[in-house]
Amino acid sequence: MSDSITADVFAALDTLVLERLNFGRFRITGNPPDWLQRFCLHQVKSGMQILIPQQEFPFLENFLIDAEELWNKNNKNQLKSGIWHQLDLSGKEYHFEAIAICVKNNKILLIKLLEEEYEEKRNLIQKAREHQLNYQYIMKENQKKDILVHCIIHDIAGHISGINCCLMLLETENLTPKAREYLEIGKKQTLQEENLIRDILYAFSAEVNSLESFTVDAELAPNILTSAQEVIQLLSATFLLNKVKLQLANNTDITADWKVIGDKSRLNRMIANLVENAFRHSPTNSTVTISLQQEEDSILVTIDDQGIGIPAEKAKNLFDKFSQVGKSGKVGLGLYFCRITVERWGGKIGYIPLEQGGSRFWFRLLKPKSQTQD
């Protein structure tokens, strides 16, 4: 294919082919594309010399400095200017891109009209913006629904509390044995409803609380050993009644510094959630063990039980909202609360099956900075 035919092909593709003669002076190669005349006061034709940027395409002034370097080195790569816009003689806007290349020791400047390409890019950008707005709208709508659900659940909790008060007053009345049996059934039912409501409210409040500040100061940081001991004391009666043992690992060094980044009340709640989860899956006469381990810049906590373990297909979604392992009557928010809390504090949480049977839930929290800097 001859050079003139090649240049004509470029013209058909709305690309102007210019040969660099000397700095700022170029010669039109082949037939110029139709759009070029709309930017020139004089008639343009093949072989004509034009000045850039003195007369045409002032945008290219800075680009030509880099192009000269490429041409002088006879670099085989190509250099692109990026998209720019320019007004024609009538004031209409067009978009272009320039490319500097070397062809057989010739210094070539290609200037391409980008109307179709530019429109495609602009449409893609517009669609991306629309999708972003739609996403933001959906997120806001979901937040509204979450708030509405939270308000409804909160109101229900108030009604349940009123029912409980009535049931407590009934206990003081002279009831028949059958009536007391029905009263106990009612109390159990309201207790289940309270637990369900509590879990739901904890999930919503956890998502809000996880955005709040937490303690990173070593003087104020919560002590994870203290939290574990308080949880054991709180739940020991429940474990004892069900013939399950809850204990702190025997090798725990109570003299060590067990402070971590976090918030004490939420830390206690998180440990309690994991321990209660272990309790629900523990058989009679088994043991749940809380272990603490010092690491270089963090503390590892593990909660081991001697249950049947968790199926692999359910283990991967354990920490998702509303995820449930079995028919425990829980709504599936406790582990989700633990995950968003630990991650907000810069830690990690997970699950692994134990070789001897049972489950291990673990989480790792960072130590306050002053501890890791010593």
C-alpha positions as CSV (number, residue, x, y, z in Angstrom):
1,M,0.0,0.0,0.0
2,S,1.5,3.4,-1.0
3,D,2.0,6.2,1.5
4,S,-0.6,8.4,-0.3
5,I,-3.3,5.6,0.0
6,T,-2.3,5.1,3.7
7,A,-2.8,8.8,4.3
8,D,-6.1,8.8,2.6
9,V,-7.2,5.9,4.8
10,F,-6.3,8.0,7.8
11,A,-8.4,10.9,6.4
12,A,-11.4,8.6,6.0
13,L,-10.9,7.7,9.7
14,D,-11.1,11.5,10.6
15,T,-7.4,11.5,11.3
16,L,-5.1,14.3,10.1
17,V,-1.5,13.1,9.2
18,L,1.2,15.7,9.6
19,E,4.9,15.3,8.8
20,R,7.2,17.4,11.1
21,L,9.6,19.5,9.0
22,N,11.2,21.6,11.7
23,F,10.1,22.8,15.1
24,G,6.5,24.0,14.9
25,R,6.2,23.5,11.1
26,F,4.3,20.5,9.6
27,R,3.3,19.4,6.2
28,I,-0.1,17.8,5.5
29,T,0.3,14.3,4.1
30,G,-2.4,12.8,1.9
31,N,-5.9,14.3,1.6
32,P,-6.8,16.2,4.8
33,P,-10.0,15.1,6.6
34,D,-13.1,17.3,6.0
35,W,-13.2,18.6,9.5
36,L,-9.8,20.4,9.2
37,Q,-11.3,23.1,6.9
38,R,-13.7,24.1,9.7
39,F,-10.7,25.3,11.8
40,C,-8.6,27.1,9.1
41,L,-9.2,30.5,7.7
42,H,-7.4,29.6,4.4
43,Q,-8.0,26.7,2.0
44,V,-6.2,23.5,3.1
45,K,-4.9,20.8,0.8
46,S,-2.4,18.0,0.6
47,G,1.3,19.1,0.9
48,M,0.4,22.4,2.5
49,Q,2.5,23.5,5.4
50,I,0.9,24.6,8.7
51,L,2.3,26.0,11.9
52,I,1.5,24.4,15.2
53,P,0.7,25.9,17.7
54,Q,1.3,29.4,16.3
55,Q,-1.7,29.1,13.9
56,E,-3.5,25.9,14.5
57,F,-4.3,23.7,17.6
58,P,-2.8,25.9,20.4
59,F,-3.6,23.2,22.9
60,L,-0.6,21.1,21.5
61,E,2.0,23.6,22.6
62,N,3.1,21.7,25.7
63,F,2.5,18.3,24.1
64,L,5.0,19.1,21.3
65,I,7.8,19.6,23.8
66,D,7.5,16.0,24.8
67,A,6.9,14.9,21.2
68,E,10.2,16.6,20.1
69,E,12.0,14.5,22.6
70,L,10.4,11.3,21.3
71,W,11.2,12.3,17.6
72,N,14.8,13.2,18.4
73,K,15.4,9.8,20.0
74,N,13.7,8.1,17.1
75,N,11.7,6.2,19.7
76,K,9.5,3.5,18.3
77,N,6.8,4.0,20.9
78,Q,3.9,6.4,20.5
79,L,3.1,9.4,22.7
80,K,-0.6,10.5,23.2
81,S,-1.7,14.0,24.1
82,G,-4.9,13.1,25.9
83,I,-8.3,14.4,24.9
84,W,-8.8,18.1,24.5
85,H,-11.6,20.3,23.0
86,Q,-11.4,23.1,20.5
87,L,-14.0,25.4,18.9
88,D,-14.2,25.6,15.1
89,L,-14.7,28.9,13.3
90,S,-18.5,28.8,13.9
91,G,-18.0,28.3,17.7
92,K,-18.9,24.6,17.7
93,E,-17.0,22.4,20.1
94,Y,-15.0,19.3,18.9
95,H,-12.8,16.8,20.7
96,F,-9.4,15.6,19.6
97,E,-6.4,13.5,20.5
98,A,-2.9,13.8,19.1
99,I,-0.3,11.0,18.7
100,A,3.4,11.5,18.0
101,I,5.2,8.6,16.3
102,C,8.3,7.8,14.2
103,V,7.9,6.0,10.9
104,K,11.0,5.2,8.8
105,N,12.9,8.1,10.4
106,N,10.0,10.4,9.6
107,K,8.5,12.4,12.5
108,I,4.7,12.0,12.2
109,L,1.9,13.8,14.2
110,L,-1.6,12.3,14.0
111,I,-4.6,14.4,15.1
112,K,-7.8,12.4,15.4
113,L,-11.3,13.7,15.7
114,L,-13.0,11.8,18.6
115,E,-16.7,12.6,18.2
116,E,-18.0,9.0,18.4
117,E,-15.4,7.8,20.9
118,Y,-15.9,10.9,23.1
119,E,-19.6,10.4,23.1
120,E,-19.2,6.8,24.0
121,K,-16.9,7.7,26.9
122,R,-19.2,10.5,28.0
123,N,-22.2,8.1,27.9
124,L,-20.3,5.6,30.0
125,I,-19.4,8.3,32.5
126,Q,-23.0,9.4,32.6
127,K,-24.2,5.9,33.2
128,A,-21.7,5.4,36.0
129,R,-22.9,8.6,37.6
130,E,-26.5,7.4,37.3
131,H,-25.6,4.0,38.8
132,Q,-23.8,5.8,41.7
133,L,-26.9,8.0,42.4
134,N,-29.1,4.9,42.3
135,Y,-26.8,3.1,44.7
136,Q,-26.9,6.1,47.1
137,Y,-30.7,6.3,46.8
138,I,-31.0,2.5,47.6
139,M,-28.6,2.9,50.6
140,K,-30.6,5.8,52.0
141,E,-33.9,3.9,51.5
142,N,-32.4,0.9,53.3
143,Q,-31.3,3.2,56.2
144,K,-34.8,4.5,56.4
145,K,-36.2,0.9,56.6
146,D,-33.6,0.0,59.2
147,I,-34.6,3.0,61.3
148,L,-38.3,2.1,60.9
149,V,-37.7,-1.5,61.9
150,H,-35.7,-0.3,64.9
151,C,-38.5,2.0,66.0
152,I,-41.1,-0.8,65.6
153,I,-39.0,-3.3,67.6
154,H,-38.3,-0.7,70.3
155,D,-42.0,-0.1,70.7
156,I,-42.7,-3.9,70.8
157,A,-40.1,-4.2,73.5
158,G,-42.0,-1.6,75.6
159,H,-45.2,-3.6,75.2
160,I,-43.5,-6.8,76.2
161,S,-42.1,-5.1,79.3
162,G,-45.6,-4.1,80.2
163,I,-46.8,-7.7,79.8
164,N,-44.0,-8.9,82.0
165,C,-45.0,-6.5,84.8
166,C,-48.6,-7.8,84.6
167,L,-47.3,-11.4,84.9
168,M,-45.2,-10.5,87.9
169,L,-48.2,-9.0,89.6
170,L,-50.2,-12.1,88.8
171,E,-47.6,-14.1,90.8
172,T,-48.8,-12.4,93.9
173,E,-52.4,-13.5,93.4
174,N,-54.0,-16.6,94.8
175,L,-53.8,-18.7,91.7
176,T,-54.8,-22.4,91.1
177,P,-52.0,-24.8,90.2
178,K,-53.2,-24.9,86.6
179,A,-53.3,-21.1,86.4
180,R,-49.7,-20.9,87.7
181,E,-48.7,-23.5,85.1
182,Y,-50.2,-21.2,82.4
183,L,-48.5,-18.2,84.0
184,E,-45.1,-19.9,83.8
185,I,-45.7,-20.7,80.1
186,G,-46.6,-17.1,79.5
187,K,-43.4,-16.0,81.3
188,K,-41.3,-18.3,79.1
189,Q,-42.9,-17.0,76.0
190,T,-42.3,-13.4,76.9
191,L,-38.7,-14.2,77.8
192,Q,-38.1,-15.7,74.3
193,E,-39.6,-12.6,72.7
194,E,-37.3,-10.4,74.9
195,N,-34.3,-12.4,73.8
196,L,-35.3,-12.0,70.1
197,I,-35.9,-8.3,70.5
198,R,-32.6,-7.9,72.4
199,D,-30.7,-9.6,69.6
200,I,-32.3,-7.4,66.9
201,L,-31.7,-4.2,68.8
202,Y,-28.1,-5.2,69.5
203,A,-27.5,-5.6,65.8
204,F,-28.9,-2.2,64.9
205,S,-27.1,-0.5,67.8
206,A,-23.9,-2.3,67.0
207,E,-23.9,-0.9,63.5
208,V,-24.3,2.6,65.0
209,N,-21.9,2.1,67.9
210,S,-19.2,0.6,65.6
211,L,-18.8,4.1,64.1
212,E,-18.3,5.7,67.5
213,S,-14.9,6.4,69.0
214,F,-13.1,3.7,71.0
215,T,-10.1,3.7,73.4
216,V,-6.6,3.5,72.1
217,D,-5.0,5.0,75.2
218,A,-3.1,2.5,77.2
219,E,-4.2,4.1,80.5
220,L,-7.9,3.8,79.6
221,A,-7.9,0.7,77.4
222,P,-10.1,-2.2,78.6
223,N,-8.5,-5.3,80.1
224,I,-9.5,-8.3,78.1
225,L,-8.7,-10.7,81.0
226,T,-11.0,-8.7,83.3
227,S,-13.8,-8.9,80.7
228,A,-13.4,-12.6,80.3
229,Q,-13.6,-13.1,84.1
230,E,-16.7,-11.0,84.3
231,V,-18.4,-13.0,81.6
232,I,-17.5,-16.2,83.3
233,Q,-19.0,-14.9,86.6
234,L,-22.1,-13.7,84.8
235,L,-22.8,-17.0,82.9
236,S,-21.5,-19.6,85.4
237,A,-25.0,-20.2,86.9
238,T,-26.5,-20.9,83.5
239,F,-23.7,-23.3,82.6
240,L,-23.9,-25.0,86.0
241,L,-27.6,-25.6,85.7
242,N,-27.1,-27.3,82.3
243,K,-24.1,-29.3,83.5
244,V,-21.6,-27.5,81.3
245,K,-18.3,-26.2,82.6
246,L,-17.1,-22.7,81.8
247,Q,-13.5,-21.9,82.6
248,L,-10.5,-19.8,81.9
249,A,-7.5,-21.7,80.5
250,N,-5.2,-22.9,83.3
251,N,-2.1,-21.4,81.7
252,T,-3.4,-17.8,81.7
253,D,-0.9,-15.4,83.2
254,I,-3.0,-13.1,85.4
255,T,-0.1,-10.8,86.1
256,A,0.5,-9.9,82.4
257,D,-0.8,-6.7,80.7
258,W,-4.0,-7.7,78.9
259,K,-5.1,-4.3,77.7
260,V,-6.5,-4.0,74.1
261,I,-7.9,-1.3,71.8
262,G,-11.7,-1.2,72.2
263,D,-14.6,-0.4,74.5
264,K,-15.2,-2.3,77.7
265,S,-19.0,-2.7,77.5
266,R,-18.9,-3.9,73.9
267,L,-15.9,-6.1,74.6
268,N,-17.9,-7.8,77.4
269,R,-20.9,-8.2,75.1
270,M,-18.7,-9.7,72.4
271,I,-17.1,-12.3,74.6
272,A,-20.5,-13.1,76.1
273,N,-22.0,-13.6,72.6
274,L,-19.2,-16.1,71.7
275,V,-19.5,-17.9,75.0
276,E,-23.3,-18.2,74.7
277,N,-22.9,-19.5,71.2
278,A,-20.5,-22.2,72.5
279,F,-22.9,-23.0,75.3
280,R,-25.8,-23.6,72.9
281,H,-23.8,-26.2,71.0
282,S,-22.2,-27.9,74.0
283,P,-23.4,-31.3,75.2
284,T,-24.0,-32.2,78.9
285,N,-20.8,-32.7,80.9
286,S,-18.6,-30.9,78.4
287,T,-16.4,-27.8,78.9
288,V,-16.1,-24.4,77.3
289,T,-12.7,-22.8,77.6
290,I,-11.6,-19.2,77.2
291,S,-7.9,-18.8,76.4
292,L,-5.8,-15.6,76.1
293,Q,-2.5,-15.5,74.3
294,Q,0.0,-12.6,74.1
295,E,1.4,-11.8,70.7
296,E,3.9,-9.1,69.6
297,D,1.4,-6.3,69.0
298,S,-2.0,-8.0,69.7
299,I,-3.8,-10.4,71.9
300,L,-5.5,-13.6,70.7
301,V,-8.7,-14.8,72.4
302,T,-10.1,-18.3,71.7
303,I,-13.3,-19.9,72.9
304,D,-13.3,-23.7,72.5
305,D,-16.3,-26.0,72.9
306,Q,-16.7,-29.8,72.7
307,G,-19.8,-29.8,70.5
308,I,-20.3,-31.5,67.2
309,G,-18.8,-28.7,65.2
310,I,-20.2,-26.6,62.3
311,P,-20.8,-27.9,58.8
312,A,-18.3,-26.5,56.2
313,E,-21.1,-25.1,54.0
314,K,-22.4,-23.0,56.9
315,A,-19.0,-22.0,58.4
316,K,-18.2,-19.6,55.5
317,N,-21.3,-17.4,56.4
318,L,-21.1,-17.6,60.2
319,F,-20.5,-13.9,60.7
320,D,-23.1,-12.6,58.2
321,K,-26.2,-10.9,59.4
322,F,-29.1,-13.3,60.2
323,S,-26.8,-16.3,59.6
324,Q,-27.9,-19.4,61.7
325,V,-26.1,-22.7,62.3
326,G,-29.0,-24.7,63.7
327,K,-32.5,-24.3,65.1
328,S,-31.4,-22.5,68.2
329,G,-34.3,-20.0,68.2
330,K,-31.9,-17.1,67.7
331,V,-32.2,-14.6,64.9
332,G,-28.6,-14.9,63.9
333,L,-27.2,-11.5,64.9
334,G,-24.7,-12.3,67.7
335,L,-21.8,-13.3,65.6
336,Y,-22.5,-10.5,63.1
337,F,-22.3,-8.0,66.0
338,C,-18.9,-9.6,67.0
339,R,-17.5,-9.2,63.5
340,I,-18.4,-5.6,62.9
341,T,-17.1,-4.7,66.3
342,V,-13.8,-6.5,66.0
343,E,-13.2,-5.1,62.5
344,R,-14.0,-1.6,63.5
345,W,-11.3,-1.9,66.2
346,G,-8.8,-3.0,63.7
347,G,-8.8,-6.7,64.6
348,K,-9.8,-9.9,63.0
349,I,-12.3,-12.7,63.9
350,G,-12.8,-16.2,62.7
351,Y,-13.7,-19.9,63.2
352,I,-11.8,-23.2,62.9
353,P,-12.9,-26.7,63.7
354,L,-11.0,-28.6,66.3
355,E,-9.2,-31.8,65.4
356,Q,-10.6,-33.6,68.5
357,G,-14.1,-32.4,67.7
358,G,-15.8,-29.2,68.6
359,S,-15.4,-25.6,67.5
360,R,-13.0,-22.8,68.1
361,F,-14.1,-19.2,67.7
362,W,-11.2,-16.7,67.9
363,F,-10.6,-13.0,67.6
364,R,-7.5,-10.9,67.7
365,L,-7.3,-7.3,69.0
366,L,-4.5,-4.8,68.9
367,K,-2.7,-3.6,72.0
368,P,-2.6,0.1,72.7
369,K,0.2,1.9,71.0
370,S,2.3,2.6,74.0
371,Q,2.5,-1.1,74.7
372,T,3.8,-2.0,71.3
373,Q,6.4,0.8,71.3
374,D,8.2,-0.3,74.4
